[in-house]
Amino acid sequence: MKRGIILVNAYSRMERELHQSVRLQEEFERCGIRADVRRNNFFAAYVRGDGTVVSELTDYDFCVYLDKDKYVSQLLERKGMRLFNRHDAVVACDDKMTTSVLLADHGIPMPETLPGLLCYTPGERVADETLERVARTLGFPLVVKHCYGSLGSGVFKADDMPSLRAIAEQVKCVPHLFQRFVASSFGRDMRVLMIGGKLAAAMERRSAGDFRSNLEIGGAGKAIDPPREAVALCEKVASVLRLDYCGIDVLFGEGGFLICEVNSNAFFGGIEAVTGVNIAERYVRHISDTVYG
């Protein structure tokens, strides 16, 4: 019997994430594959006292990993489990600065980015020379982001030095980055879904007033046929990061398209509704072809 498991976060109660797992389970069933959905709360893999790795998922052919718990995914791969996405790909996309580092030097245009300086002493102020360098390099306004975050959270716009100071003090003890603000893409971007390294669907997202265009914070989407140049960039991103599935956010730069972020577990409910494309079915077909040939 063909059998896989879909692991979701141990604590998540997000409707979109649970919807994702249910839709995939439905499509697996249509393909004759049993896919169990479980919360990642039962220690699916661990290190035994003799130093060997133990997996509790030996009855499964594959795992759709809808979580970002990097330790469990690493241990499961150590035991030979095929994950969708792979451990390294999830880790690469989970940290926005790591994503930029890995995509650098591959001919992929991105907004100019400075890595945040992580502070381990909360009472210490961010140095003036640090903020001056950020402002001098990126200009105002500029964007400050938590390296870990999704759905538009942890993303701030600094319009001047006082606001940059306030935001920098707020984020200094968590991984973060500073990024050039792309004014030509204010409140507007493309979300491009890639499956197996190929275009699955795309939509343009727009916000009426926010510089962020995420649907989760009020943006609206419409189906689009993305330009070939944008698709080629997304194909390269998926290839470099070895992603089976991803959602790529593309900005409209003055001189061309820019890759903003890459989401390894991008929610697909919104883009299915906007485009009419059955993303779950396409992802399941990719997984089935990869695992069973």
TIRO-73245 format. One record per atom (N, C-alpha, C, O): residue in three letters; x, y, z. Coordinates in steps of 0.1 Angstrom, whole numbers, plus 5000, padded with zeros to 4 digits. Example, Ala and Ser with C-alpha at 12.3 -4.5 7.8 and 13.67 -1.06 7.14 Angstrom:
2
ALA513249435078 ALA512349555078 ALA513249675078 ALA514249675085 SER512849785071 SER513749895071 SER512950005079 SER513450115080 
This chain:
293
MET500849885000 MET500050005000 MET500950125000 MET501850145008 LYS500650224991 LYS501350344991 LYS500850435003 LYS499750455005 ARG501850485010 ARG501550555022 ARG502550665026 ARG503750645025 GLY501950785029 GLY502850895033 GLY502250955046 GLY501150925050 ILE502951055051 ILE502551125063 ILE502751275061 ILE503651315055 ILE501751355065 ILE501851495065 ILE501951545079 ILE501051525087 LEU503151605082 LEU503351665095 LEU503151815095 LEU503751885087 VAL502351855105 VAL502051995107 VAL502652035120 VAL502951945129 ASN502752165123 ASN503352215135 ASN502652165147 ASN501452155147 ALA503352135158 ALA502852075170 ALA501752175177 ALA500852125183 TYR501952295175 TYR501152395182 TYR500152475174 TYR499252545179 SER500352475161 SER499652565152 SER498152535153 SER497652425153 ARG497352645153 ARG495852635152 ARG495452725140 ARG494252755138 MET496352755131 MET496052845119 MET495252765110 MET495552655105 GLU494052825106 GLU493152755097 GLU493752725083 GLU493552625077 ARG494652825079 ARG495252805066 ARG496152685065 ARG496152605056 GLU496952665076 GLU497852555077 GLU497052415077 GLU497452325071 LEU496052415085 LEU495252295086 LEU494552265073 LEU494352145069 HIS494052375067 HIS493452355054 HIS494352295044 HIS494052205036 GLN495652335044 GLN496652285035 GLN496752135036 GLN496852065026 SER496852085049 SER497051945051 SER495851865046 SER495951755041 VAL494651915049 VAL493451845045 VAL493351835030 VAL492951735024 ARG493551955023 ARG493551945008 ARG494551845002 ARG494151774993 LEU495751845008 LEU496651745003 LEU496251605005 LEU496351514997 GLN495651585017 GLN495251445021 GLN494151405011 GLN494051285006 GLU493251495007 GLU492151464998 GLU492751424984 GLU492251324978 GLU493651494980 GLU494251464966 GLU495051344967 GLU495051264957 PHE495751314978 PHE496551184979 PHE495551064978 PHE495750974971 GLU494451084985 GLU493450974984 GLU492950944970 GLU492650834966 ARG492751054963 ARG492251044949 ARG493250964940 ARG492950904930 CYS494550974944 CYS495650914937 CYS495950764942 CYS496850704938 GLY495150724952 GLY495350594957 GLY496450584967 GLY497050474970 ILE496750694974 ILE497850704984 ILE497250744997 ILE496550844998 ARG497450665007 ARG497050695021 ARG498050795027 ARG499250775027 ALA497550915031 ALA498351015037 ALA497751045051 ALA496751115052 ASP498451015061 ASP498051045075 ASP498451185078 ASP499551225075 VAL497651265085 VAL497951395089 VAL498151385105 VAL497251345112 ARG499351435109 ARG499651435123 ARG500351565127 ARG501051625119 ARG500051605139 ARG500851715145 ARG502251665148 ARG502451545152 ASN503251745147 ASN504651715149 ASN504951725164 ASN505851795168 ASN504251645172 ASN504351655186 ASN504651525193 ASN504451505206 PHE505051425185 PHE505251285191 PHE506651235190 PHE506851115191 PHE507551325187 PHE509051295186 PHE509151185175 PHE509551065178 ALA508851225163 ALA508951135151 ALA510351075149 ALA510450965143 ALA511351145154 ALA512751095153 ALA513451155165 ALA513251265169 TYR514451075170 TYR515251125182 TYR516551045182 TYR516750955175 VAL517451095191 VAL518751035193 VAL518650945205 VAL518450985216 ARG518950815203 ARG518950715214 ARG520250725223 ARG521250785218 GLY520250665234 GLY521350675243 GLY522650615238 GLY523750655242 ASP522550525228 ASP523750465222 ASP524250555211 ASP525250515204 GLY523650665208 GLY524050755198 GLY523450735184 GLY523850805175 THR522550645183 THR521950615170 THR520550695169 THR519950725179 VAL520250725156 VAL518950795154 VAL517850695152 VAL517950595145 VAL516750725158 VAL515550635158 VAL514450715151 VAL514150825154 SER513750655141 SER512650715135 SER511350635138 SER511350505138 GLU510250705141 GLU508950645143 GLU508150635130 GLU506950585131 LEU508750665119 LEU507950675107 LEU508350565096 LEU508350595084 THR508750455101 THR509350355092 THR508250285083 THR508550225073 ASP506950315086 ASP505950255078 ASP505550345066 ASP504550315058 TYR506150455065 TYR505850555055 TYR506850565044 TYR508050545046 ASP506350595031 ASP507250615020 ASP507850755019 ASP508850775013 PHE507150855024 PHE507550985023 PHE506851075034 PHE505951025040 CYS507351195035 CYS506751285045 CYS506551425038 CYS507551485033 VAL505351485039 VAL505151615035 VAL505351705048 VAL504551695057 TYR506451775048 TYR506851845061 TYR506251985061 TYR506952075056 LEU505152005067 LEU504552135067 LEU504852205081 LEU503952255088 ASP506052195085 ASP506552255097 ASP507952315094 ASP508452295084 LYS508452385104 LYS509752445103 LYS510652395114 LYS511752465117 ASP510252295121 ASP511152235132 ASP512252165125 ASP512152055120 LYS513452235125 LYS514552185117 LYS515252055123 LYS515951985116 TYR515052035136 TYR515751915142 TYR515051785138 TYR515751685135 VAL513751785139 VAL512951665135 VAL513251635120 VAL513451515116 SER513151735111 SER513351715097 SER514851655094 SER514951575086 GLN515751715101 GLN517151665100 GLN517351525104 GLN518051445097 LEU516751485115 LEU516751345120 LEU516051255110 LEU516551135108 LEU514951295105 LEU514151205096 LEU514951175083 LEU515051065078 GLU515551285078 GLU516451265066 GLU517651175069 GLU518051095060 ARG518151185081 ARG519251105085 ARG518950955084 ARG519750865081 LYS517650925086 LYS517150785085 LYS516650745072 LYS516050645070 GLY516850835062 GLY516550805048 GLY515150845043 GLY514750805032 MET514350915052 MET513050955048 MET513051075037 MET513851165039 ARG512351055027 ARG512251165016 ARG511251265021 ARG510051235022 LEU511651385023 LEU510851495028 LEU510451585016 LEU511251605007 PHE509351645017 PHE508851745007 PHE508351865016 PHE507351855021 ASN509151975016 ASN510451995011 ASN511551925019 ASN511351885030 ARG512751925013 ARG513951875020 ARG514351965031 ARG513952085032 HIS514951905041 HIS515451975053 HIS516152105049 HIS515852205054 ASP517252095041 ASP518052205038 ASP517252315031 ASP517552435033 ALA516252285023 ALA515452385016 ALA514552455026 ALA514452575025 VAL513952385035 VAL513152455045 VAL513952545054 VAL513552655057 VAL515152495058 VAL516052585066 VAL516452705059 VAL516452815064 ALA516752695046 ALA517252805038 ALA516152905036 ALA516453025036 CYS514852865035 CYS513752965033 CYS513253025046 CYS512653135046 ASP513452945057 ASP512852995070 ASP513553115075 ASP512953205081 ASP514853135071 ASP515653245076 ASP515853335063 ASP516553305054 LYS515253455063 LYS515353545052 LYS516753585048 LYS517053605036 MET517553605058 MET518953645055 MET519753525049 MET520453545040 THR519453405054 THR520153285048 THR519653265034 THR520453235025 THR518353295031 THR517953285017 THR518753385008 THR519153344997 SER518953505012 SER519653605004 SER521153555002 SER521653564991 VAL521753505013 VAL523153455012 VAL523253345002 VAL524153344994 LEU522353245002 LEU522353134993 LEU522053164979 LEU522553104970 LEU521253264977 LEU520953304963 LEU521953404957 LEU522053424945 ALA522753464966 ALA523753554961 ALA524753484952 ALA525053364953 ASP525253564942 ASP526253514932 ASP525753414922 ASP526453334916 HIS524353414921 HIS523753324911 HIS523053404900 HIS522153344893 GLY523353524900 GLY522653614889 GLY521253634892 GLY520453654883 ILE520853634905 ILE519453654909 ILE519353794915 ILE519853814926 PRO518653894909 PRO518554024915 PRO517654024927 PRO516553964927 MET518154094937 MET517354114950 MET517554254955 MET518554324951 PRO516654304964 PRO516954434970 PRO518254424978 PRO518554324984 GLU518954534978 GLU520254544985 GLU519954525000 GLU518954575006 THR520754435007 THR520454385020 THR521654385029 THR522754345025 LEU521454435041 LEU522454435051 LEU522054345063 LEU520954355067 PRO522854255067 PRO522554165078 PRO522454245091 PRO523354325094 GLY521454215099 GLY521354285112 GLY522454235122 GLY522954115121 LEU522854315131 LEU523854275141 LEU523154225153 LEU522454305160 LEU523354105157 LEU522554045168 LEU523154085181 LEU524354075184 CYS522254135190 CYS522654185203 CYS522354085214 CYS521254035214 TYR523254055222 TYR523053965233 TYR522954035247 TYR522853975257 THR523054165246 THR523054255258 THR521954355256 THR522154465251 PRO520654325261 PRO519554405258 PRO519654555262 PRO519154645256 GLY520454585272 GLY520654715277 GLY521554805268 GLY521654925270 GLU522254745259 GLU523254815251 GLU522554875238 GLU521754805232 ARG522755005236 ARG522155065225 ARG522755035212 ARG523955005211 VAL521955035201 VAL522555015187 VAL523455135184 VAL522955255186 ALA524655115180 ALA525655225178 ALA525155315167 ALA524555275157 ASP525455445169 ASP525055545159 ASP525755515146 ASP525155535135 GLU527055475146 GLU527755445134 GLU527055335126 GLU527155325114 THR526455235133 THR525755125126 THR524555175119 THR524355145107 LEU523755265125 LEU522555315119 LEU522955415108 LEU522255415098 GLU523955485110 GLU524455575099 GLU524855505087 GLU524655545075 ARG525555395089 ARG525955305077 ARG524755245070 ARG524655245058 VAL523755205078 VAL522555155072 VAL521855255063 VAL521455235052 ALA521655375069 ALA521055485062 ALA521755535050 ALA521255555039 ARG523155535051 ARG523955585040 ARG523955485029 ARG523955525017 THR523855355032 THR523855255022 THR522555235015 THR522455225003 LEU521455235023 LEU520155205017 LEU519255325015 LEU518355315006 GLY519455435021 GLY518655555020 GLY517355535027 GLY516955425031 PHE516555645028 PHE515255635034 PHE514155655023 PHE514355725014 PRO512955595025 PRO512655495035 PRO513455365033 PRO513955335022 LEU513555275043 LEU514155145042 LEU513355045050 LEU512455085058 VAL513554925047 VAL512754815053 VAL513654745064 VAL514854715061 VAL513054705075 VAL513654625085 VAL512854505087 VAL511554515089 LYS513454385087 LYS512654265088 LYS513254165098 LYS514454155100 HIS512354105105 HIS512753985113 HIS513253875103 HIS512553865092 CYS514253805106 CYS514653695096 CYS513753585096 CYS513553515086 TYR513053565108 TYR512053455109 TYR510653525110 TYR510453605119 GLY509753495101 GLY508453545101 GLY507753525088 GLY508353495078 SER506453525089 SER505653505077 SER504353585077 SER504053645088 LEU503553585067 LEU502253655066 LEU502353805068 LEU501453865072 GLY503553855065 GLY503754005066 GLY504154055080 GLY504354175082 SER504253965089 SER504554005103 SER506054025104 SER506853965097 GLY506454115114 GLY507854135116 GLY508554215105 GLY509754205103 VAL507754285097 VAL508354375086 VAL507954515089 VAL506754545091 PHE508954605089 PHE508754745093 PHE509354835083 PHE510354805076 LYS508754955081 LYS509355055072 LYS509855175081 LYS509155235089 ALA511155205079 ALA511755325086 ALA511855435076 ALA512455425066 ASP511155545080 ASP511155665071 ASP512255765073 ASP512555855065 ASP512855755085 ASP513855855089 ASP514755795100 ASP514455685104 MET515755875104 MET516655815114 MET515955785128 MET516255685134 PRO515055875133 PRO514455845145 PRO513655715144 PRO513655635154 SER512855685133 SER512155565132 SER513055445131 SER512755335136 LEU514155465123 LEU515155355122 LEU515755325136 LEU515855205139 ARG516055425144 ARG516555395157 ARG515555315166 ARG515955225172 ALA514355355165 ALA513255285173 ALA513155145169 ALA513055055177 ILE513055125156 ILE512854985151 ILE514154895154 ILE513954785158 ALA515354955152 ALA516554885154 ALA516654845169 ALA517054725172 GLU516254925178 GLU516254895192 GLU515254785195 GLU515454695203 GLN514154785188 GLN513054685190 GLN513554545185 GLN513154445192 VAL514254535174 VAL514654405168 VAL516054355171 VAL516454255167 LYS516854435179 LYS518254405180 LYS518554275186 LYS519654215183 CYS517654215194 CYS517954095201 CYS517353975194 CYS517453855199 VAL516853995182 VAL516353875173 VAL517053885160 VAL517354005156 PRO517253775153 PRO517853785139 PRO516953875130 PRO515753865130 HIS517653965123 HIS516954065115 HIS517854115104 HIS519054075103 LEU517254185095 LEU518054245083 LEU517554385080 LEU516354415084 PHE518354455072 PHE517954585067 PHE517954575052 PHE518854515046 GLN516954635046 GLN516754615031 GLN516354745024 GLN515554815030 ARG516854765012 ARG516454875004 ARG514954875001 ARG514454764997 PHE514254985003 PHE512854995000 PHE512655004985 PHE513255094979 VAL511854924979 VAL511554934964 VAL510255004962 VAL509154954962 ALA510455134960 ALA509255224959 ALA508355194948 ALA507155204948 SER508955144937 SER508155114925 SER507254994927 SER506354964919 SER507454924938 SER506654804941 SER505854824954 SER505354724960 PHE505554954958 PHE504854984970 PHE503454914970 PHE502654944961 GLY503154834980 GLY501854764981 GLY501554674969 GLY500354644967 ARG502554624962 ARG502254544950 ARG503454444948 ARG504554484948 ASP503054324945 ASP504154224942 ASP503454104934 ASP502254114932 MET504254004931 MET503753884925 MET504053774934 MET505153764939 ARG503053684937 ARG503353564944 ARG503253454933 ARG502253424926 VAL504453384931 VAL504553284921 VAL504753144928 VAL505753134936 LEU503853054925 LEU504052914931 LEU504752824921 LEU504352814909 MET505752764926 MET506552664918 MET506452524923 MET506452504936 ILE506252434915 ILE506152284919 ILE507052214910 ILE506952214897 GLY508052134916 GLY508952064908 GLY509852154899 GLY510252114888 GLY510052274904 GLY510852374896 GLY510152444885 GLY510852514878 LYS508852414883 LYS508152474872 LYS506952564877 LYS506452534888 LEU506552654869 LEU505452744873 LEU504152664874 LEU503852584866 ALA503552684886 ALA502252624888 ALA501052724887 ALA500052694881 ALA501252844893 ALA500252944893 ALA500953074898 ALA501953074904 ALA500253184895 ALA500853314899 ALA499653414901 ALA498653404894 MET499853504910 MET498853614912 MET499653744915 MET500653744921 GLU498953854911 GLU499453984916 GLU498754024928 GLU497554004929 ARG499454064938 ARG498854104951 ARG498954254952 ARG500054314949 ARG497954324957 ARG497954464958 ARG497254504972 ARG496354434976 SER497854604978 SER497254664990 SER496754804987 SER497454874980 ALA495654844994 ALA495154974992 ALA495955084998 ALA496055194994 GLY496655045009 GLY497455155017 GLY498755105023 GLY499555185026 ASP498854975025 ASP500054925032 ASP501154895022 ASP500854865010 PHE502454915026 PHE503554885017 PHE503654735015 PHE504354695005 ARG503054655024 ARG503054515023 ARG501754465015 ARG500754535017 SER501854365007 SER500754324999 SER500154195003 SER499254144996 ASN500554135014 ASN500054005018 ASN498553995019 ASN497954085024 LEU497953885014 LEU496553875015 LEU496053865030 LEU494953915033 GLU496953815039 GLU496553795053 GLU496453925060 GLU495853935071 ILE496954035054 ILE496854165061 ILE496054265053 ILE496254385053 GLY495254215044 GLY494354295037 GLY494554315022 GLY493854385015 GLY495654255017 GLY495954265002 GLY494854184994 GLY494254095000 ALA494754224982 ALA493854154972 ALA494654094961 ALA495654154957 GLY494253974956 GLY494953904946 GLY494153894933 GLY492953884934 LYS494853884922 LYS494253854909 LYS495153764901 LYS496353784902 ALA494553674894 ALA495353584886 ALA496153654875 ALA495553744868 ILE497353614872 ILE498153674862 ILE498953564854 ILE499253454860 ASP499353604842 ASP500353514835 ASP501653594836 ASP501853684829 PRO502553544845 PRO503753624847 PRO504653634835 PRO504753534828 PRO505353744834 PRO506353754823 PRO507453644823 PRO507753594834 ARG507853614811 ARG508853504811 ARG510153534819 ARG510753444825 GLU510453664819 GLU511653694827 GLU511453664842 GLU512353614849 ALA510253694847 ALA509953664861 ALA509953514864 ALA510453464874 VAL509353434854 VAL509353294856 VAL510753234856 VAL511053144864 ALA511653284847 ALA512953234846 ALA513753254860 ALA514453174864 LEU513453374866 LEU514153404879 LEU513653304889 LEU514453254897 CYS512353274889 CYS511753184899 CYS512253044897 CYS512452964906 GLU512453004884 GLU512952874881 GLU514352854887 GLU514752754892 LYS515152964885 LYS516552964891 LYS516552954906 LYS517352874912 VAL515653034912 VAL515553024927 VAL515252884932 VAL515852834941 ALA514252824926 ALA513852694930 ALA514952594928 ALA515052494936 SER515752604917 SER516852514914 SER517952534924 SER518452434929 VAL518352654927 VAL519452684936 VAL519152634950 VAL519952574957 LEU517852644955 LEU517452604968 LEU516952464969 LEU516652414979 ARG516852394957 ARG516452254956 ARG515052234962 ARG514852154971 LEU514152324958 LEU512752324963 LEU511852234955 LEU511752254943 ASP511052144961 ASP510052074954 ASP508852164952 ASP508152154942 TYR508552254962 TYR507452334962 TYR507752464969 TYR508552464979 CYS507352584964 CYS507652704971 CYS506752814965 CYS506152804954 GLY506552924973 GLY505953044969 GLY507053154969 GLY507653174979 ILE507153224958 ILE508253324956 ILE507553454955 ILE506753474946 ASP508053554963 ASP507553684962 ASP508453774953 ASP509653784956 VAL507853824942 VAL508653904932 VAL508254044933 VAL507054074931 LEU509154134934 LEU508954284934 LEU509054334920 LEU509854284912 PHE508354454918 PHE508454524905 PHE509554634907 PHE509154744910 GLY510754604904 GLY511854704905 GLY511854794893 GLY511254754882 GLU512454914894 GLU512455004883 GLU513254954871 GLU512954984859 GLY514254864874 GLY515054814863 GLY514754664860 GLY515454604852 GLY513654614866 GLY513354474863 GLY512854404876 GLY512654474886 PHE512654284875 PHE512054204887 PHE513154174897 PHE514254154894 LEU512654174910 LEU513554144921 LEU512954034930 LEU511754044932 ILE513753944934 ILE513253834943 ILE513253894957 ILE514353934962 CYS512153894964 CYS512053944977 CYS512153834988 CYS513053844996 GLU511353734987 GLU511353624997 GLU510953494990 GLU510353494980 VAL511353384997 VAL510953254992 VAL510353175004 VAL510953175015 ASN509153125002 ASN508453055012 ASN508352905009 ASN507652864999 SER508952825017 SER508952675014 SER507652615017 SER507352505011 ASN506852665026 ASN505552615029 ASN504452715027 ASN503552725035 ALA504552785015 ALA503552885012 ALA502152835012 ALA501852725006 PHE501252895019 PHE499852865018 PHE499252875004 PHE499552974998 PHE498452775000 PHE498052784986 PHE496552804985 PHE495952814974 GLY495752814996 GLY494352834995 GLY493952964988 GLY493052964980 GLY494653074991 GLY494353194984 GLY494653194969 GLY493753244962 ILE495753134965 ILE496053134951 ILE495153034943 ILE494853054932 GLU494752934950 GLU493752834944 GLU492452914941 GLU491852894930 ALA492052994951 ALA490753064949 ALA490853164938 ALA489853184931 VAL491953234938 VAL492153344928 VAL492353294914 VAL491753354904 THR493153184912 THR493453134899 THR492653024894 THR492553004882 GLY492052944903 GLY491252824899 GLY492152704896 GLY491652604892 VAL493452724899 VAL494452614897 VAL494352524909 VAL494452574920 ASN494352394907 ASN494352294918 ASN495752264922 ASN496452174917 ILE496252354931 ILE497652344935 ILE497952214943 ILE498952144941 ALA496952174951 ALA497152054959 ALA497351934950 ALA498151844952 GLU496451924940 GLU496551814930 GLU497951814923 GLU498551704921 ARG498451924919 ARG499651934912 ARG500851894921 ARG501751824917 TYR500751934934 TYR501851904943 TYR501851754946 TYR502851694946 VAL500651694948 VAL500551554950 VAL501051474938 VAL501751374940 ARG500751524926 ARG501251454914 ARG502751454914 ARG503351354910 HIS503351564917 HIS504851574917 HIS505451484928 HIS506351414925 ILE504851474940 ILE505351384950 ILE505251244946 ILE506151164947 SER504051204940 SER503851064936 SER504851024925 SER505450924925 ASP505051114915 ASP505951084904 ASP507451074910 ASP508150984905 THR507751154919 THR509151154925 THR509351024933 THR510350964932 VAL508350984941 VAL508550874950 VAL508350744943 VAL509050644945 TYR507250734935 TYR506950604929 TYR507250594914 TYR507150484908 GLY507650704908 GLY508050694894 GLY506850684884 GLY507150684872 
